[in-house]
Amino acid sequence: MIGTSGCLLFAAATLSLLAATPVPFAFDVHRVDDDIRTLSSDEFEGRGPATRGEVKTVAFIVDRMKAAGLQPGGTIRDGLRGWTQDVPLAEAAIVARPVLSWRRGKVVHALTQGDEIAVQAIPGGDRRTDIRDAPLVFVGYGVKAPERGWDDFKGADLRGKIAVVLVNDPDFEARPEDEAYGRFGGKAMTYYGRWTYKFEQAARLGALGCLIIHEDAAASYGWATARNSVIVPQFGIVGDNAEQLRLEAWIRGGMASELLRGAGLDLERAKKAARQRSFEPIDLHATLSASLAMRMRRVVTHNVMGILPGAQHPGDTVIYSAHWDHLGVGMADSKGDRIYNGARDNASGVAMMLELARAFASGRRPDRSILFIALGAEERGLLGSSYYAAHPVYPLETTVADVNMDEVLGQGAARDFSIAGNARLGLLDLLTAEGAKLGRTYTPGSHPEAGGFFREDSFPFAKQGVPAVSFMNGRDQIDGGRARGDALEEAYTRDHYHQPSDEWSPTWDLSAVVPDLTLLEAVGRHLASGGQWPQWGADSEFKIIRDVSASARAGR
């Protein structure tokens, strides 16, 4: 039997325990849905960087962060910390329709921008590009990887020439008899497979330009996505002194086949030849001419940042990130719609991040600081995240991890979850462990050949050594299983990704919102409440970068 004083002591202890135990936050699905609907409305004009849509978007996110209870987390101006970080960009836009053609002998074939070819503006380049009869050279996959014993160029002189390359890695379609088989990680794309690498490598070797042959499977998206992504204004970080081409473009697979056929090749035989280490560049006995004018200007876009300072270790920072931008206003679709609303990509990620901010701000202050970043210019080449990684507001050495959210909505509740790419790190182990507590399993991405890891805002953090993942919703649907999940994802990629039809819908299945937020909150709470520092796997290329700063975390 407990006496009166014992009862009082027991009651006090109970109240103390209850006060120390976080009360589960009631995630509001309707609020998430409403934020997505607002951000992806026509009023926000597709959230293009440095547009009226950006002004509205930044104001909306700042308002929501204030209401959630966050403090300003951006850069300091005039002694006060603000809500944003400026990201200075060079913008380039093609003026009018470019004039493009290729010629072989006396035969001239005009190329239609947006149909047969998609030429993009080059930030920091010339205001006018005039190329006349530049020789076209097929250089396979355009890869120079000494550590893998691979060189598609074999010392070829590309000065004054246009490189024609295949997208993805040499072993994307390789068979056991091909020398490329398994040399680039099998189906999982390496950075050598990314289109950005193709342009970079061609520029390093002095090429005048580069045409990437588009095929749906190898690129992991259709022609409409490639076209819509490059014919809008392009951006680059001011001060980036990387070597540049004078012409960067995608060429449609059918047109590439015709170009190769005139040189005695067909596309399939050309790909097979390019899967051998003995491959050498092939002169296509054709030339390319191009004439286009570009409008250049300097602009500033923004990363929007709110923070919850840690109660015990405010110098340690856990990051949740999601990009706020989309493609803005561009080419009209078959219905005449020119606004690329980006409801799933990525109004959904921002809305989910804001709801997580509300959850953390409503309870006991975490030991470590939690930074919520709505990143800008992701669709223009991960520019907001790249700028932050190069100019961090909070030291990267003591940044615990980055959990990124992109396209996290659009399917129903699932038994599993995934991440973009196949990076091996302790942060994934934590996700897996917390998921298991909720009855969910981790499933590796079904399309590693798409190179998802290199297409997410988590990648620039990883390049600086910060453990980082981009959370993806599951495919094993509670309603319909894996077959339905795969069908929904394929339909989205085919019919909506980077197209005006990526719009909010009142018929969306929102049953995944609470389960996904519950898992994401559990991971963040674990990271923010202890002294653990997630590590990269022993065979990760990012481990050595992180290890360099180990002393900054010792004893913390």
C-alpha positions as CSV (number, residue, x, y, z in Angstrom):
1,M,0.0,0.0,0.0
2,I,1.3,3.4,-0.9
3,G,1.0,6.2,1.6
4,T,-0.1,9.8,0.9
5,S,3.5,11.1,0.5
6,G,4.3,8.1,-1.6
7,C,1.3,8.9,-3.8
8,L,2.5,12.5,-4.2
9,L,6.0,11.3,-5.1
10,F,4.7,8.8,-7.6
11,A,2.4,11.4,-9.2
12,A,5.3,13.9,-9.5
13,A,7.5,11.2,-11.1
14,T,4.7,10.3,-13.5
15,L,4.2,13.9,-14.5
16,S,7.9,14.3,-15.0
17,L,8.1,11.2,-17.2
18,L,5.1,12.4,-19.2
19,A,6.6,15.8,-19.7
20,A,9.9,14.2,-21.0
21,T,8.0,11.9,-23.3
22,P,7.2,13.5,-26.7
23,V,3.5,13.5,-27.4
24,P,2.9,12.0,-30.9
25,F,2.1,14.8,-33.4
26,A,-1.1,14.5,-35.3
27,F,-0.1,15.0,-38.9
28,D,-2.7,16.9,-40.8
29,V,-3.3,15.3,-44.2
30,H,-5.6,18.1,-45.3
31,R,-3.1,20.8,-44.4
32,V,-0.4,19.0,-46.5
33,D,-2.9,18.6,-49.4
34,D,-3.8,22.3,-49.1
35,D,-0.1,23.4,-49.2
36,I,0.4,21.3,-52.3
37,R,-2.6,22.7,-54.0
38,T,-1.5,26.3,-53.3
39,L,2.1,25.9,-54.4
40,S,1.1,24.1,-57.6
41,S,-1.7,26.5,-58.6
42,D,-1.5,28.5,-61.8
43,E,-1.1,31.6,-59.6
44,F,2.5,30.5,-58.8
45,E,3.3,30.1,-62.5
46,G,5.2,26.9,-62.2
47,R,7.6,28.3,-59.6
48,G,10.4,29.2,-62.0
49,P,13.6,30.7,-60.5
50,A,13.9,34.5,-60.7
51,T,10.3,34.9,-61.7
52,R,7.1,36.3,-60.1
53,G,6.4,32.7,-59.3
54,E,9.5,32.6,-57.1
55,V,8.5,35.7,-55.2
56,K,5.2,34.2,-54.3
57,T,6.7,30.9,-53.5
58,V,9.4,32.2,-51.2
59,A,6.8,34.4,-49.4
60,F,4.5,31.5,-48.9
61,I,7.2,29.2,-47.5
62,V,8.5,31.8,-45.2
63,D,5.0,32.5,-43.9
64,R,4.4,28.8,-43.3
65,M,7.8,28.4,-41.5
66,K,7.0,31.3,-39.2
67,A,3.6,29.9,-38.4
68,A,5.2,26.5,-37.7
69,G,7.4,28.0,-35.0
70,L,10.7,28.0,-36.8
71,Q,13.3,30.7,-36.5
72,P,15.1,32.4,-39.4
73,G,17.8,30.0,-40.6
74,G,19.3,31.9,-43.6
75,T,22.3,34.2,-43.9
76,I,23.0,37.1,-41.6
77,R,22.4,40.6,-43.0
78,D,23.0,43.8,-41.0
79,G,23.5,41.7,-37.9
80,L,20.2,39.8,-38.3
81,R,19.6,36.3,-39.5
82,G,17.2,36.2,-42.4
83,W,15.0,33.5,-43.9
84,T,16.9,33.0,-47.1
85,Q,20.3,32.4,-48.7
86,D,21.0,34.2,-52.0
87,V,22.0,32.0,-54.8
88,P,23.6,34.1,-57.6
89,L,22.9,32.7,-61.1
90,A,23.7,33.4,-64.7
91,E,20.6,32.9,-66.8
92,A,20.6,32.1,-70.5
93,A,17.5,31.8,-72.8
94,I,17.3,31.1,-76.5
95,V,15.7,34.0,-78.4
96,A,13.4,32.9,-81.2
97,R,13.7,29.5,-83.0
98,P,17.3,28.3,-83.6
99,V,18.3,27.4,-87.2
100,L,19.9,23.9,-87.2
101,S,20.8,21.4,-89.9
102,W,23.2,18.6,-90.7
103,R,24.7,17.9,-94.0
104,R,26.3,15.0,-95.8
105,G,27.6,15.7,-99.2
106,K,24.9,17.7,-101.1
107,V,22.1,16.5,-98.8
108,V,21.0,18.9,-96.1
109,H,18.5,18.0,-93.4
110,A,17.0,20.8,-91.4
111,L,16.4,20.0,-87.7
112,T,13.4,21.2,-85.9
113,Q,13.9,22.5,-82.3
114,G,11.8,20.5,-79.9
115,D,10.9,17.8,-82.4
116,E,14.1,16.2,-83.7
117,I,16.6,18.1,-81.6
118,A,16.5,20.0,-78.3
119,V,19.3,22.6,-78.0
120,Q,19.7,24.3,-74.6
121,A,21.0,27.7,-73.8
122,I,24.4,27.8,-72.1
123,P,24.7,30.2,-69.1
124,G,27.9,32.2,-69.2
125,G,28.4,31.4,-72.9
126,D,28.3,33.6,-75.9
127,R,25.3,35.7,-76.7
128,R,25.3,34.3,-80.2
129,T,26.4,30.9,-81.5
130,D,27.1,30.5,-85.2
131,I,28.6,27.1,-86.2
132,R,29.1,26.2,-89.8
133,D,29.8,22.7,-91.0
134,A,31.4,21.3,-87.8
135,P,32.3,17.7,-88.3
136,L,30.2,15.1,-86.4
137,V,32.1,12.3,-84.6
138,F,30.4,9.4,-82.8
139,V,32.3,8.8,-79.6
140,G,30.3,5.9,-78.1
141,Y,29.2,6.6,-74.5
142,G,31.6,9.5,-74.2
143,V,33.4,8.0,-71.2
144,K,37.0,8.4,-70.1
145,A,37.5,6.4,-66.9
146,P,41.1,5.3,-66.4
147,E,40.3,3.6,-63.1
148,R,37.9,1.3,-65.0
149,G,40.2,0.8,-67.9
150,W,37.9,2.6,-70.3
151,D,38.5,5.4,-72.9
152,D,36.0,6.0,-75.6
153,F,38.1,8.9,-77.1
154,K,41.5,7.1,-77.7
155,G,43.2,10.5,-78.1
156,A,40.9,11.8,-80.8
157,D,41.2,15.5,-81.6
158,L,37.7,17.0,-81.0
159,R,38.7,20.6,-81.5
160,G,36.2,22.3,-83.8
161,K,34.0,19.1,-83.9
162,I,30.7,18.0,-82.5
163,A,30.7,14.8,-80.3
164,V,27.7,12.5,-80.7
165,V,27.3,10.3,-77.7
166,L,25.0,7.7,-76.2
167,V,23.3,8.3,-72.8
168,N,23.9,6.1,-69.8
169,D,26.8,3.8,-69.1
170,P,28.6,1.4,-71.5
171,D,27.2,-1.6,-69.6
172,F,23.5,-0.4,-69.6
173,E,22.6,-2.9,-72.3
174,A,25.8,-5.0,-72.1
175,R,25.7,-8.8,-72.4
176,P,28.2,-11.2,-70.8
177,E,30.2,-11.3,-74.1
178,D,30.6,-7.5,-74.1
179,E,33.8,-6.1,-72.4
180,A,31.6,-3.4,-70.7
181,Y,29.6,-6.1,-68.9
182,G,29.7,-5.3,-65.1
183,R,32.5,-2.7,-65.5
184,F,30.3,0.2,-64.6
185,G,28.2,-1.4,-61.9
186,G,25.7,-3.3,-64.0
187,K,22.3,-1.6,-64.2
188,A,23.1,0.9,-61.5
189,M,24.2,4.1,-63.3
190,T,27.5,5.7,-62.3
191,Y,28.1,9.4,-62.8
192,Y,29.7,8.5,-66.2
193,G,26.2,7.7,-67.4
194,R,24.7,11.1,-66.6
195,W,24.1,13.6,-69.4
196,T,25.8,16.3,-67.4
197,Y,29.0,14.2,-67.4
198,K,28.8,13.8,-71.2
199,F,28.8,17.6,-71.7
200,E,31.5,18.1,-69.1
201,Q,33.9,15.5,-70.7
202,A,33.3,16.7,-74.2
203,A,34.2,20.3,-73.1
204,R,37.3,19.0,-71.3
205,L,38.5,17.5,-74.5
206,G,38.0,20.7,-76.5
207,A,34.9,19.8,-78.5
208,L,32.9,22.5,-80.0
209,G,29.6,20.9,-79.0
210,C,27.9,17.6,-78.0
211,L,24.7,15.8,-79.1
212,I,23.3,13.2,-76.8
213,I,21.3,10.5,-78.5
214,H,18.0,10.2,-76.6
215,E,16.4,6.8,-76.1
216,D,13.6,6.5,-73.5
217,A,14.9,3.4,-71.7
218,A,18.5,4.6,-71.5
219,A,17.5,8.1,-70.4
220,S,14.8,6.8,-68.1
221,Y,12.3,9.2,-69.4
222,G,10.6,10.1,-72.7
223,W,11.5,12.7,-75.3
224,A,9.0,15.2,-73.9
225,T,10.8,15.3,-70.6
226,A,14.2,15.8,-72.2
227,R,12.8,18.5,-74.5
228,N,10.8,20.3,-71.8
229,S,13.8,20.4,-69.5
230,V,16.3,22.0,-71.9
231,I,14.3,24.4,-74.0
232,V,13.4,26.6,-71.1
233,P,15.9,29.2,-69.7
234,Q,19.0,27.6,-68.3
235,F,21.0,28.6,-65.2
236,G,24.5,28.3,-63.9
237,I,26.1,29.4,-60.6
238,V,28.0,32.7,-61.1
239,G,31.7,32.2,-60.7
240,D,31.6,28.6,-61.9
241,N,34.7,28.5,-64.2
242,A,34.2,25.0,-65.7
243,E,35.0,24.6,-69.4
244,Q,32.0,25.0,-71.6
245,L,30.8,23.8,-75.0
246,R,29.3,26.2,-77.6
247,L,26.5,23.8,-78.3
248,E,24.7,21.4,-76.0
249,A,21.7,19.3,-77.3
250,W,19.7,16.1,-77.2
251,I,18.9,14.5,-80.5
252,R,16.0,12.1,-80.9
253,G,16.8,8.4,-81.4
254,G,15.1,8.2,-84.8
255,M,17.1,11.2,-86.2
256,A,20.3,9.8,-84.7
257,S,19.6,6.5,-86.5
258,E,19.3,8.3,-89.8
259,L,22.5,10.2,-89.1
260,L,24.4,7.0,-88.4
261,R,22.9,5.1,-91.2
262,G,24.3,7.5,-93.7
263,A,27.8,6.6,-92.4
264,G,27.2,2.9,-92.9
265,L,26.1,2.2,-89.3
266,D,22.8,1.4,-87.6
267,L,22.2,2.5,-84.0
268,E,22.2,-1.0,-82.6
269,R,25.5,-2.0,-84.2
270,A,27.0,1.3,-83.0
271,K,25.9,0.6,-79.4
272,K,27.4,-2.9,-79.6
273,A,30.7,-1.5,-80.8
274,A,30.7,1.1,-78.0
275,R,30.4,-1.7,-75.4
276,Q,33.9,-2.9,-76.3
277,R,37.1,-1.4,-74.9
278,S,38.6,-1.5,-78.4
279,F,36.0,1.1,-79.6
280,E,37.4,4.1,-81.4
281,P,35.6,7.3,-82.5
282,I,33.9,7.1,-85.8
283,D,33.8,9.9,-88.3
284,L,30.1,10.2,-89.4
285,H,31.2,12.0,-92.7
286,A,28.6,14.7,-91.9
287,T,28.6,18.2,-90.5
288,L,26.4,20.3,-88.3
289,S,25.5,23.9,-88.7
290,A,23.7,26.0,-86.0
291,S,22.7,29.6,-85.6
292,L,21.1,30.8,-82.4
293,A,20.9,33.9,-80.2
294,M,20.7,34.0,-76.5
295,R,19.5,36.5,-73.9
296,M,21.8,36.7,-70.9
297,R,21.3,38.2,-67.5
298,R,22.4,37.8,-63.9
299,V,19.7,36.8,-61.4
300,V,19.4,35.8,-57.8
301,T,17.3,32.8,-56.7
302,H,17.0,31.7,-53.1
303,N,17.2,28.8,-50.6
304,V,14.5,29.3,-48.0
305,M,15.7,28.2,-44.5
306,G,14.0,27.9,-41.1
307,I,15.7,26.3,-38.0
308,L,14.9,24.9,-34.6
309,P,18.1,25.5,-32.5
310,G,19.2,22.5,-30.5
311,A,18.8,22.6,-26.8
312,Q,22.0,20.8,-25.9
313,H,24.2,20.8,-29.1
314,P,23.1,23.7,-31.3
315,G,26.3,23.4,-33.4
316,D,25.2,20.0,-34.7
317,T,22.7,20.2,-37.5
318,V,20.2,17.8,-39.0
319,I,18.8,18.8,-42.3
320,Y,15.5,18.1,-44.0
321,S,15.5,19.4,-47.6
322,A,13.1,19.7,-50.5
323,H,13.3,21.8,-53.7
324,W,10.6,24.4,-54.2
325,D,11.2,25.2,-57.9
326,H,9.8,23.7,-61.1
327,L,10.0,24.6,-64.8
328,G,7.9,27.7,-64.8
329,V,6.1,28.7,-68.0
330,G,7.3,26.9,-71.1
331,M,6.2,25.1,-74.3
332,A,2.5,24.4,-74.5
333,D,1.2,20.9,-74.4
334,S,-1.5,19.5,-76.7
335,K,-4.1,21.2,-74.6
336,G,-2.4,24.6,-74.8
337,D,-1.3,24.5,-71.2
338,R,2.1,26.3,-70.7
339,I,2.3,26.3,-66.9
340,Y,4.5,23.5,-65.5
341,N,2.8,23.3,-62.1
342,G,5.0,20.6,-60.5
343,A,2.5,19.4,-58.0
344,R,4.2,16.1,-57.2
345,D,7.6,17.5,-58.4
346,N,8.0,19.0,-55.9
347,A,5.2,20.9,-54.2
348,S,4.6,17.6,-52.4
349,G,8.1,17.5,-50.9
350,V,7.9,21.1,-49.6
351,A,4.5,20.4,-48.1
352,M,5.7,17.3,-46.3
353,M,8.8,19.2,-45.1
354,L,6.6,22.0,-43.7
355,E,4.4,19.5,-41.8
356,L,7.6,17.9,-40.3
357,A,8.6,21.4,-39.2
358,R,5.3,21.8,-37.4
359,A,5.7,18.4,-35.7
360,F,9.2,19.2,-34.3
361,A,8.3,22.7,-33.3
362,S,5.3,21.6,-31.4
363,G,7.1,19.3,-29.0
364,R,10.2,19.3,-26.7
365,R,13.2,21.0,-28.3
366,P,15.6,18.5,-29.8
367,D,19.2,18.3,-28.5
368,R,20.6,19.1,-32.0
369,S,19.5,21.8,-34.3
370,I,17.1,20.9,-37.2
371,L,17.4,22.9,-40.3
372,F,14.6,22.9,-42.9
373,I,15.7,24.0,-46.4
374,A,13.5,24.7,-49.3
375,L,16.1,24.6,-52.1
376,G,16.0,26.6,-55.3
377,A,16.9,25.8,-58.9
378,E,17.0,22.1,-58.5
379,E,15.4,21.6,-61.9
380,R,18.3,23.7,-63.4
381,G,20.9,21.3,-62.2
382,L,20.8,21.0,-58.4
383,L,22.0,24.6,-58.2
384,G,20.5,25.6,-54.9
385,S,21.9,22.6,-53.1
386,S,25.2,22.9,-54.9
387,Y,25.6,26.5,-53.8
388,Y,24.7,25.6,-50.2
389,A,27.2,22.8,-50.2
390,A,29.9,25.1,-51.4
391,H,28.8,28.0,-49.2
392,P,27.2,26.4,-46.1
393,V,25.4,28.6,-43.6
394,Y,26.1,25.9,-41.0
395,P,29.4,23.9,-41.0
396,L,29.2,20.7,-43.0
397,E,31.7,19.1,-40.7
398,T,29.1,19.1,-38.0
399,T,26.1,18.6,-40.2
400,V,24.8,15.2,-39.0
401,A,22.9,14.2,-42.2
402,D,20.6,15.5,-45.0
403,V,17.2,13.8,-45.5
404,N,15.8,15.0,-48.8
405,M,12.2,14.7,-50.1
406,D,11.4,14.8,-53.8
407,E,8.2,13.5,-55.5
408,V,7.1,11.9,-52.3
409,L,3.4,11.9,-53.1
410,G,1.2,10.5,-55.8
411,Q,0.8,6.9,-54.7
412,G,-1.1,5.3,-51.8
413,A,0.3,3.8,-48.6
414,A,2.9,1.1,-49.1
415,R,4.4,-1.7,-47.2
416,D,7.9,-0.6,-48.2
417,F,9.9,2.6,-48.9
418,S,13.0,3.4,-51.0
419,I,15.7,5.9,-51.6
420,A,17.0,7.4,-54.8
421,G,20.0,5.4,-56.0
422,N,21.8,2.6,-54.1
423,A,24.2,4.5,-51.8
424,R,25.5,2.5,-48.8
425,L,25.6,4.4,-45.5
426,G,24.5,4.3,-41.9
427,L,21.7,6.7,-42.6
428,L,20.0,4.1,-44.7
429,D,20.5,1.5,-41.9
430,L,18.7,4.0,-39.6
431,L,15.9,4.4,-42.1
432,T,15.6,0.6,-42.4
433,A,15.6,0.1,-38.6
434,E,12.9,2.8,-38.0
435,G,10.9,1.5,-40.9
436,A,10.9,-2.0,-39.4
437,K,9.4,-0.6,-36.2
438,L,6.5,0.6,-38.3
439,G,6.2,-2.6,-40.2
440,R,7.8,-1.3,-43.4
441,T,10.7,-2.7,-45.3
442,Y,13.4,-1.1,-47.5
443,T,13.3,-1.9,-51.2
444,P,16.2,-0.8,-53.4
445,G,15.1,1.3,-56.4
446,S,13.6,-0.6,-59.3
447,H,15.5,1.4,-61.9
448,P,19.1,1.9,-60.7
449,E,20.0,2.6,-64.4
450,A,18.1,5.9,-64.1
451,G,20.9,7.4,-61.9
452,G,18.5,8.8,-59.4
453,F,21.2,9.4,-56.8
454,F,22.8,12.0,-59.1
455,R,19.6,13.7,-59.9
456,E,18.6,14.7,-56.3
457,D,19.5,17.6,-54.0
458,S,21.1,15.1,-51.6
459,F,23.9,14.5,-54.1
460,P,25.8,17.9,-53.6
461,F,25.7,17.2,-49.8
462,A,27.1,13.7,-50.4
463,K,29.9,15.1,-52.7
464,Q,31.0,17.1,-49.6
465,G,30.9,14.0,-47.4
466,V,27.7,14.7,-45.6
467,P,25.6,11.5,-45.2
468,A,22.6,12.1,-47.4
469,V,19.6,10.3,-48.8
470,S,16.6,11.2,-50.9
471,F,13.5,9.4,-49.5
472,M,11.2,7.8,-52.0
473,N,7.7,6.4,-51.5
474,G,7.2,2.7,-51.7
475,R,6.1,0.5,-54.6
476,D,4.5,-2.4,-52.7
477,Q,1.1,-0.8,-52.4
478,I,-1.2,-1.9,-49.6
479,D,-4.0,-1.6,-52.2
480,G,-2.8,-3.5,-55.2
481,G,0.7,-4.6,-54.3
482,R,3.9,-4.1,-56.4
483,A,2.1,-4.4,-59.7
484,R,-0.1,-1.4,-59.0
485,G,2.8,0.5,-57.6
486,D,4.9,0.0,-60.7
487,A,2.0,0.8,-62.9
488,L,1.4,4.1,-61.1
489,E,5.0,5.1,-61.2
490,E,5.4,4.3,-64.9
491,A,2.2,6.2,-65.7
492,Y,3.5,9.3,-63.8
493,T,6.8,9.2,-65.6
494,R,5.3,8.8,-69.0
495,D,2.3,11.2,-68.7
496,H,3.2,13.8,-66.1
497,Y,6.8,14.1,-65.2
498,H,8.2,17.5,-66.3
499,Q,5.0,18.2,-68.2
500,P,2.1,20.7,-67.6
501,S,-0.1,17.8,-66.5
502,D,1.8,17.4,-63.2
503,E,-1.1,19.2,-61.4
504,W,-2.9,18.9,-58.1
505,S,-5.9,16.6,-58.1
506,P,-8.7,16.2,-55.6
507,T,-8.8,12.5,-56.4
508,W,-5.2,11.9,-55.2
509,D,-4.7,8.9,-52.8
510,L,-3.3,10.6,-49.7
511,S,-3.1,7.5,-47.6
512,A,0.8,7.5,-47.7
513,V,1.1,11.0,-46.1
514,V,0.9,10.0,-42.4
515,P,2.9,6.7,-42.7
516,D,5.7,8.5,-44.6
517,L,5.8,11.5,-42.3
518,T,5.8,9.2,-39.2
519,L,8.9,7.4,-40.6
520,L,10.7,10.6,-41.6
521,E,10.0,12.2,-38.2
522,A,11.3,9.1,-36.3
523,V,14.5,9.2,-38.3
524,G,15.0,12.9,-37.7
525,R,14.2,12.6,-34.0
526,H,16.8,9.8,-33.6
527,L,19.4,11.9,-35.4
528,A,18.6,15.0,-33.4
529,S,18.5,13.4,-30.0
530,G,21.8,11.6,-29.7
531,G,25.5,11.8,-30.3
532,Q,25.5,9.4,-33.3
533,W,27.2,10.4,-36.5
534,P,26.0,8.3,-39.5
535,Q,28.9,7.0,-41.6
536,W,29.3,6.1,-45.2
537,G,29.9,2.5,-46.2
538,A,33.5,1.3,-46.3
539,D,33.4,1.1,-50.1
540,S,31.7,4.5,-50.6
541,E,33.5,7.1,-52.6
542,F,32.2,9.7,-50.1
543,K,33.7,8.1,-47.0
544,I,37.2,9.5,-47.5
545,I,35.8,13.0,-47.8
546,R,33.9,12.7,-44.6
547,D,36.8,11.1,-42.8
548,V,38.9,14.2,-43.4
549,S,36.7,16.2,-41.1
550,A,36.4,13.5,-38.4
551,S,38.3,15.6,-35.8
552,A,35.6,18.3,-35.9
553,R,33.1,15.7,-34.6
554,A,35.4,13.9,-32.1
555,G,34.0,14.1,-28.6
556,R,30.8,15.8,-29.6
